[in-house]
Each structure stands twice: as structure tokens, then as C-alpha cells.
Amino acid sequence: HSEAATKYMYVHFINVGQGDSIYIKAPNGEDILIDGGRNGNTVVSYLKKQKVKDIEVMIATHPDADHIGGLDEVLKAYKVKSIYSPKVSSTTQTYKNLLLAVKKEGLKIKTAQKGVSIPIKGVSAKFVGPVKTYSKTDTNDWSAVLRVQYNKRSFLFTGDAEFKSETDMIKSKQTLKSDVLKVGHHGAKTSTSTNFLKVVKPTYAVISVGKGNSYGHPTSATLNRLKS
């Protein structure tokens, strides 16, 4: 009887309310965390329930508080081996807290940008965005966008990338087609363009959003584009 049991990759979209946090258990055991919501305690307790011992890869998609606010707590609670983030800085206290926590752990942030691959056994994990540099005010378009493929299944995690970034990804002629799309910017109408959907062709779309949030996310415009 063969010892090699079928290995699975698990992708958890953690309920952090209005924000993003995604935990991936790779088939050979590595733990990957993309963003940490606004409050680290929620994420840490979720990871503990999943029996996470350490984190091989942490990704901070961009400096918004609802994506990186919880990562300093995660860094305190877990040994993190590597952290990736795009080359955009921010003056917010939340971002400063993250940098401080990274420094305390003796880590150096690796640049997340098009073409950078993350070494994960048996899995293709590659940043397809940001393709270009954007203005400091376009922190959403700076979002690290990661495409993960294991066997025949693929995922696209878009952070808060908006139309400009989506267009640049399409023009860059990379493989974007994915079975599962983590919908950009919580379903805001300025993300998830028709052209982007034509290229990604997702079977499933996941929107991470807070119930009754004040932004009106997800917008009917985006939901209609997804439906069609």
C-alpha cells in the first residue's frame, strides 16, 4: 500500500469583518498568511485553532489598516520566516506598527511585484502584480497580487487592486486565469472590471466584507459583472 497519501492544499478565507485575511495550508505543510484584517486577535485565534506552529510566508498586500492592522499581533504570536510586501510606504500609525514588529523579529521585507516567486514545495506561487509603480495615493493599485496553483487548481488573490492595476496585469501577458478569484477591494465598483473577469474566468469568486459596512460593499455593479 502506497505511503504517499493524496496531499491537499487548503485555502481559508478568515472572517475578519470588513477586511482581508487568507490562510493557506500548502500540501507539504508550509503555512502562508495573506493579510491580517484589522484586529490580530481574530487571526491569531483562528490560526491556533488550525494548529499552526509557525508561518513560512506572510504577505502584506498594501498598507491599508483593514489588511495589515492585525499583522503585528501575528508577528508577536508566531515565528514568521519571510514577509513580502510591495514597495509602497505609508505614514499611518498602523503601517509604522507593522514595520516595528517586522524589525523586532529581525526580518527584512522582500519586495512583492510581478515575476517574484515564493518558494513553496510542489506549488506555483507567483506575484502577478503590481506590474508598475503607482502614485502614493493609489495604495490599492500597489496591491500585491498573488496567483497560486496546485495540480489543476488555481487561485488569484488580488488585495485591493483596482482597474488601473488590473489593466496593467492584463497587458503584461501573464497567466491570470484562475478557478477562484478573491474579489478585489471587497467588491468595490472600481475593481473587478469586465475585461479582468474575461481573462481570469473564475468559477468561484470570494468577497471578504463586513456585514452592513458603511462603504456599500459589495456593490451591485461588481455583483452584476460577476453574475454575467
N, C-alpha and C positions, 0 to 999 in steps of 0.2 A: 504493500500500500504506500503510495507516494506521500512523502512528508510535506511536500510543497502544497499547502492548502491555498485555495484561491485568496489572493490578497485584495482587500478593498481600500479605496480612498474614501474618506468621509468628509463632507463639507457641511459645517454647521453655521447657519445664519443666526447669530445670537440676538435675542430680543433685548435691545438696548433702548427701546423707545425711538425718539427722533434722533437717529444717528446710525452709524455703521459699526459692526464688529463681526468678523468672519473667522471661524476657526477651522483649519484643515488638518485632518489626521492623514498623513501620507501613508501609502501602502507598506513602507518599510519602517514606519514608526516615527518619522520626524513630525514635529508639531509646528504649524505655521499660523501666525495670527495677523490678520489684516485689519488694522484699526482697532480702537478700544472703546468706542462710544464716548459718552460724556463723563461717565462715572465708572472708575476702575473696579469698584467692589463687585458690581454686577458681573463683570467679565471674569474677575478672579474666582468668584464663587462658582461660576459656570465651568471654568477650566478645572477647578478642583473636583467637581462632580464627574468630569470626564477623565479623572485620574492623570491629568497632565503633570509631568515631573519637571520638565524644563521646556524651553521654547527654542527651537533651532533658528527660526526665522520670524522676525517681526517686521511688518510693513506699515509705515505711517503714510497714508496716501497723499495727504496735504494738510496744512496747518489748522484747518477748522476744528473748533472745540468739540463738535459732535462726532468727530472722527478720532482725534488724538487725545481728548481730555482724560481718558482712562488709562492711557499707556504708561504714565509714570507709576501708577499703582501696580500695574502688571510687572514693570521692571523691578519694583521693590520686592514683589512676591515670588518672582521666578528668575532663574538664571536664563538670560537670553543670550544666544550665541552670536547672532548677527541682526542688524537692523538696517532697513533700506527706506529711503525717503527721497523725493525729488529735490532738486537744488533750488527750492524757493524758501525764502526766510519770512519770518513774521515777527512783529513786535509784541504780540499778545503775551500775557502772563502764562496762558496755557502752553504756548509754544516754548516759552522760556523754561517752564517746569519740566517739559519733556527733555529739552537739551541738558538740563541739570541732571536729571535722572539717568540719561544716557552716559554723561560724563562720570557720574558716580560709579557706574557699572564698568567703567574703563572701556567703553565701546566707542567705535568710530562709525558714523553713519555712512553707509555705502549709497552711491547715487542710483536712484531708480529712474531709468529712462529707456527709451526704445532700444532694443537689442541686448539689454542686460539680462543674462540668465541666472536663475537661482539654482544652485546645485542641490537637487533632491533626488534620491535614488529611484530610478525607474519612472520618473515623472518629468514631463517637459513643463517648466515654469519660466515664462519669459515675459519681461515687460514690453508691451507694445506701445506704451505712452508713458510720459509725454514725449512727443516726437520733436517738438521745438521748444524754444523758450518763449514765455509769455510775459505780459506785464505783471508787476507785483500785485495789481488789483485783481487780476484774473486767477486767484488761487485755485479755483475749481478746475480751470483748464490745465493747470500744472499737475493735476492728479496723476499719481502712479496708477497705470492700468496694467493689470496682470492677466495673462492668459495661461491657464493650466490645463494640461492634457494628460490623461492616464488611460492607457489602452485606447478605446474608441471614444471615450467621453471627454468633453472639453467644457471649460468654464471661462467666462470673461468677467473679471472684477474691475469695475470702472471708476470706483471712488465717486467723485462729483463731476467728472469730465463733462463738458458742455459741447455745443455744436462745433465750435472752433477746433477743439481738440479731436472730436470725432472725425471731422473732415480731414484733418492732418493725418490721422491714423489710416483713413481710407486711402488717401493719396500715397501713403508710404508703402503701399503694396505688400503689407504683411498679412499673414493668415490671421483673420479675425473671426472666422466662422466658429461658432460655439453652440453647444447644446443648451447651456444655461447662461443667461445674462443677468448679472447683478445690475439692475437698472441704475443709471447714473443719477446722482443728486436727488435721491428719494422720490423720483417720479416728477421732478420739476419739468415745466414745459420747455425749458431751454436745454434739455438733454434728450437723448434717445430720438434722434432725427429719423425720418423715414429712410434716408439714404444709409444711415448706420445700420438700421434694422435689416435692410436689404442685403447688406454684406455679412452681418453677424448671423442672420437667420436662426434665432434661438427657438428651441422647442419650449423652453421654460424661461420665465422671467421672474426674478425675485426683487421685490421692493421693500427696502428696510425703512420703516417710517413710524412715527409716533401717532397713536390714535388721537384724533381730534386736534392735531397740531395746528398752529396758527398760520402756517405757510400755505395751507391748502394742498399739501402733498398727500397722495399723488394727484396730479392734475388730470382732468378729463381729457385734455389734449394728448397727453402721453399714453393714458389708458387706451384711447381710441387708436393711436398709432400701433400700439402693441396688439390690439384686437385684430386690426386689419392685416 
